[in-house]
Amino acid sequence: MTLCAPGGTEPYCRTGMDFWSIPEGGVFSPDASPPREAMPGGPRSYELSDIFRLYGEEYRAHHVLTDRQKKAMFDVEHCRTSALGYHVDVCDTCGHREVAYNSCRNRHCPKCQGITLKKWVEKRLKDLLPVPYFHEVFTLPSGIFPVCLLNQKVIYDLLFESAAEALLLFGRDPKWLGGEIGFFGVLHTWGQTMSVHPHVHFVVAGGGISESGEWIWLKYRDKFLFPVQGLSRTFRRLFMAGLIEAYDEGRLRFCAETGEMAEKERFNEWIGELESKEWVVFSKAPFAGPEDVVRYVGRYTHRVAISNARILSVGEDGVCFSYKDYRDGGKWKDMSLSADEFIKRFLYHVLPAGFHKIRHYGFLGNGKKKKLQDMRACLMIKEELCAREASDLVRCPSCGSGTLVPALIVDRYGRVIIKSLRAVLGYDSS
């Protein structure tokens, strides 16, 4: 059996979220770009990678970028092209082969989040308890945005820490619960138009565990989690204290536009302006069931600043995309930006290396699995374990009964990685 690498006449390619397909009888060309599927109402759709290919070189020539921003642009531009190499999957039943270009797997790429998202949601579903779950959103005021751009890690860490601590404090307060709550948070740094809008979505279990290990129900378990006005004030107090500490320790950086804030007097004025603003904490009533809230927030976990589906046109007039205007009843509208402004806004949201945008707290925190198991026992939950996740299986399109097994990977540098020698040699070889 001879394997057909890209450039051969292999007519099949994996389809779905992760891969694009070649029409049967077509040729897999290393220099080809993935075919575009027509958008409703139009002959062609556009992708973020198109914008980077057309305008990325000029943008990089006129702007100073961080290494992370450069990498994000490269990965998105070359995702599922010959620049990143290719891989071969073989059916474990009939020997059918599929060849596809490699995905970049960059967390800022709109094409690479589907499978990761599905697996994440499935893992969260395993941690669910039969209790109400609440969706809480903590948002920073707009006055913080100028300092945000040069201090992403400081500001976003502080956002997580202060919002989480506010929830934990209310959970420990006997007036509201008197125990340890459990929750996880997802950071978003953008609004619908890709403006800087840092906020965290939290999924919070409607109860907690006492020091003796018993489950405690919320006082108002069918109505609300904690009072949002109290959460907002506590959140603001904790964040401002952390921000002042970061300034005193010299951990805040300032650019030409914000340089005057480096002076103590101007910084104190800015702090006063921030404290006078409304700090929004949004809380929803319990969802219909715990699965619903996880799937709902799951849509936020691996989302990037803009999806390919929202890009309407790319041309000399710039980039036109759709957005939802929440100030106008959630109506969908169109916005046009120059390619330079569009790329700049997208790169605002490239996170620092190693930054964790999903974090767990309380009895859902790292090292707290024993507490979670105790609570399951307390609530009489039986967990069913699967030897292998269904989402990891890709059904063979040829025989319909076999599973595609990774056989060989060729990376962007031409290095060959054999995943299954038996699959490479052929299942029907003697």
N, C-alpha and C positions, 0 to 999 in steps of 0.2 A: 504494500500500500504506500502510495506516495502522497505526501502532504502538499497541498497547494498554498503557498505563501501569498501575501498580497502581491498583485501583479500577475497572478495566474488566472485561471478561469473558474475558481471556486464561486458558485452562484449564490451561496447563502451567507448571511451574516446575522448574528443575533439581533433580535428586535426588542422593542420595549423602551423603558426609561434609559437604559444604559448604553444602548447601541443603535446605530442606524442600519438600515437594510439595503442590500443591493438587489435589484430586480433579478428574477431568475433568468439565467442565461447571460447576465451582465459580466463585466470584468472588474475585478477588485484592483484598482490602480492606486499605487502608493501616493501619487500626487493629486488624487481626486479629493474634492471636498464633499462632505456629507450632503446628500440631496435634501432640499427643503420641502416640507409639506405645506401645501397651500393653507393660508389662514382663511377663516370664514370671511367672505366678502372681498377677498383679494387673491391675486394670482401667486403671491409668494410671501413667505414670512421672513423675518429678520432676527438675527441673534446678536448677543453682546459681542461674540467673537468677530462678527462682520465689522462692527464699529472699531474694534481694536486693530483689525487687519488694515482697514482703510485709513484710520487717523492716529493709530498708536505711535508710529515712528515719529510723526511730527510733534505729537504731544510730549513724548519723552525728550525730544530735542530742545523744548522750550520750558520744561518744568523739572524741578529737582524732586526725585522720587526716592522713597525708601526701598531697601532690598525686597521687603515683603510686597510692596506695591508693584515693583518690576516683575517679581515672580508671579503674582496674581495675573498680571496682564499677559505674560508669556503663556502661562498654563491655560487660561481661558481661550486665548487666540489659537492655540495648537491642540486643544482637546479633541480627541478622536480624529487626528490627522496622522500622516506618516511621521511627523516630527517626534511623536512620542512612542513610536514602535507599534507592534501589533501582537496579538495572541491567538492561539488556536484552542478551541474546545472540541472534545470528541464525545459522542454518545457512548455510554457504557453498555448499551445493548446492541445497537446496529452498526456502530462505527462511523456514523455520519459526522462530518466535520464542519465547523463554522470558524471563520476567520474574521477578526474585527480589529480596528485600530484601538489602541489603549486610551482609556479616559485619564484625565489629569488628576482627578480626585482632590482638587483644590477646594477647600470649603467655601470659597467665594465664587465658584463656578456654578451657574444656574443649571447646567446639564448633569451635574454629578451628585445631586443630593437625594434623588428618589429612593434608591436602594438603602442608603444609610438611614434615611428618615424612617423607612418601613421597619428596619431592624430595631431602631431606637424605640419606636412606639411599642413594638412587641415586648421589648425588655421592660418597659414601664408598666405594661399591662400585667406582667408577672408580679409586680410589687404592689398592686392595688389591694386595698382593703374594702370591705363592704360598708363604706361610710360615705357621707356626702363629701364632695370635693369642690373647692372654691378656686376661682380664677382671679388673682389679684395683680394689678399692674401699677408699678411705681415709676413715675416719670420725673426727670430733671427739668427745671425751668429753662427757658430759652437763653437766659443770661449767661449760662455756663458754657454755651457752645464755642465761643472764640477760644477759650482756654482748653477746651476738649481736644482740639485737633493736634496739639503738640504734647498732650499729656494723656493719651488714651488709656494706658495701663493704670495710671494713678486714679483717674476719674472713674473709669469703669469698675475697677476693683472696689473703690469707695462706694459706688452705687450699689453693687452687690452686697457689700458688707453692712452698710447702714440700713438698707431695706430689709435684709435678712434678720439683722439684729432687732429691728423694730417688731417684726413678726414674732421672733422668739421671746422678746420681752412681754408682749401681750399674752403669749401662750403661757408663760410662767406665772402671770398675774392671776391669783385665785378669783379675782373679780370676773375674769373672762373664761379661764380654764383651769390653771394651776397644774400644768404638766408640760412635758416636752412634745412639741408638735413636729411634724415631718413635712417637708416640701422640697420642690426643686424649682430652679429659675432658669429662664432663657433670656439672654441679652439681645436686644435689637437696638441699633444705633441710628436708624433712618426713619423718615416719614415716607408718605406715598410718592413725594416728588424727589426723593433721595436727599432731602435736606437733613442736617444733623439733628437727630431727635432721640437721645438716649433714653431707653426705658427697659424695664425688666418685667417679663411675664412670669408669675409664680403660680404653681399648682399646689394647693395646700389641703391636706387631709382635714376633715372636719372633726377633729378630736386630738387627743394626745395620750401619752403614757405617764402615769404617776411614778413617784420614786419607788413605790412598792411593786411596780411592773403591771399595774392594772390599767385598763383602758378607761379614759375619761371622755365623756361626750361633751360637746360644746353646750354652753348654757342656752344659746339660741340656734340650735343645730340646723333647723329647717328654714332659718331666716337670713342670718348673716354671720360672717366669721368674726371680725372685730370692727369697731367703729372706725370708719375711714378718716374722719377728722383727727382722731387721736393718733392713728397710724401716720397721717401726714405730718403732724407736728413733731412726732418722735423721729420720723425719718429725716426731716429737715434738720433737727437738732443734731443728730448723729452725723449726718453728712457734713454739715458746716464745721463741726468740731474736727472731723478728720481732714477737711480741706485746709483749715487754719494750721493744723499740725504739719501737713505736707508742705505748706508755705514756709513755716518756721524752720523746718528741717532742710529747706532748699531743694525739695523734690519736684517743684513746679517749674516749667520752662515757659518763656514768653517770647513771642515773635515781635516783628516791627509794629504790627497793629495793636498788640496787647502789651508792649514793652513798658508802658507807664504803670501797669499793674504791679510791676516788680517793686515799685516804691511802696513802702509800708502804708503811707497815708492813703494813696490811691487804692491799694489792695483792701484796706478797711472800708473804704467807701463802696467798693464793689461787693464786699461781703454784706454790707447793709442793704444794697440793692437786691441781692439774691434773697436775703431773709424777708424782704417785704413782698416778694412775689408769692403767688399761689403754687404750692407743691402738690401736684395731683396724685392721688391714690384712688384707683378705680377698683371696685369690687362687684362681682356678679353673684347673684343667688346661686345656690347649688345646681349643678347640672342634673340632667335626668338620671345619669348614672356615672360611676367613675370612669367607665370606658369612654363615654362621650367627652369628658373633659380632657382626657389624655389625647384622644384623636384630634380634638379641637386645637389644643395647644401644640400638638404634634405638627400642625401646619406651620407653626412659627419656628420650630427648633432648627431646621436646616434650610430656612429661607435665606436668600441673599437679597441685596439691596433692590434688585429689579429682576423679574423673570423675563425670559425670552418672549413669552406670550404677550407681554405688555408693550413690546417694541413694535410700533406700527410702520414706521418708514425711516429710511436712512438715505440722505442725499445732500446736495449742495446747500440746502436750506437748514441743514442740521438733522437732529434726531427727534422724531415725534413719538411719544409714548402715551399710554393711557394711565390714569390714576383715579383713585376714588377720593372725592372731595367730601370729607366727613363734616365740614362746616356747612355744606349744602345738602344735608340729608343723605349723604353717602352716594351721591350721583357720580357716575363715571364721566370723566372729562379727558380731553387731550391736551398735552403740553408739548411745546417744541423748545429745544435747547440747542445751542451750537454744539458741535462734536466736542470741542474743548471743554465746555462747561459740563456736558454730560459725563465725560470721562473723569473730570475733577470730582464731581459729586459722587460717582461710584467709588473712586479710590479713597474718599473720606472714610469709607466703612470697611477697609481692609484692616483687620485686627492685628495686633502685634504677635510675633512668633510665640507659640506656647500658651497663648491666652485661652482660658477655658470659658467659653460662652454659655455652657450649660453646667450648673452647679447644684449640689444636693446638700440639704441642711437638716438639723434635728435628727430624728430617728431614721431618716433616709440618707444621712450623711455617710461618708466613707468610714468603714470600720464599724458600722452600726447594724450589720446584717443580723446579728444575734437578737437585737431588740426587735427588729422587724419580724423575725421568726417567732419570738415570744408573743408578739401582738397577734400574729395569725392564729397561734394556738389559743390565745385569749378570746379571739373572735370566732373560733371554731372554723378556721379556713383550712381547706385541704388543697395543697398545691400540686398540680400535675406537671411533671417534667417531661419534656420531649427530647429524644436523643439528638434530633436534628431539626432545625427550623425549616418550615416549608418555604420561607422566603429565600433560603440558600439554594434551593433546587430550581434548576432551569430545565424544563421539559424539552425533549428532542422534538423539533418540528417535523422530522422525517418519519419516525416510527410512532411517535406519540406516547410511547411507554417508557423509554429510556430517559436518563438524565445526562445533561452535558457536563463533562468532567474537564477541568482545566488541564491541558496537556503540555502546552509550550507557550512561553512568553519571550518576545524579543523586545528589549527596552529601547529607549531613545538613542542609546549609544551603540546599538547593534549587539549587545550581549545577550546570549541565549540562555534561558532558564527553563530546564525541563521539569515540569511538575509531575508528569506521569510517563515513565519510559514505556510502559505497556501500551498506553494510548498512542504514543508517538510511533512505535513500531507497528501498530495495527492490531486490532482484536482478532482479525481473521488470519494473521500470519502464523506460520508453523514454526 
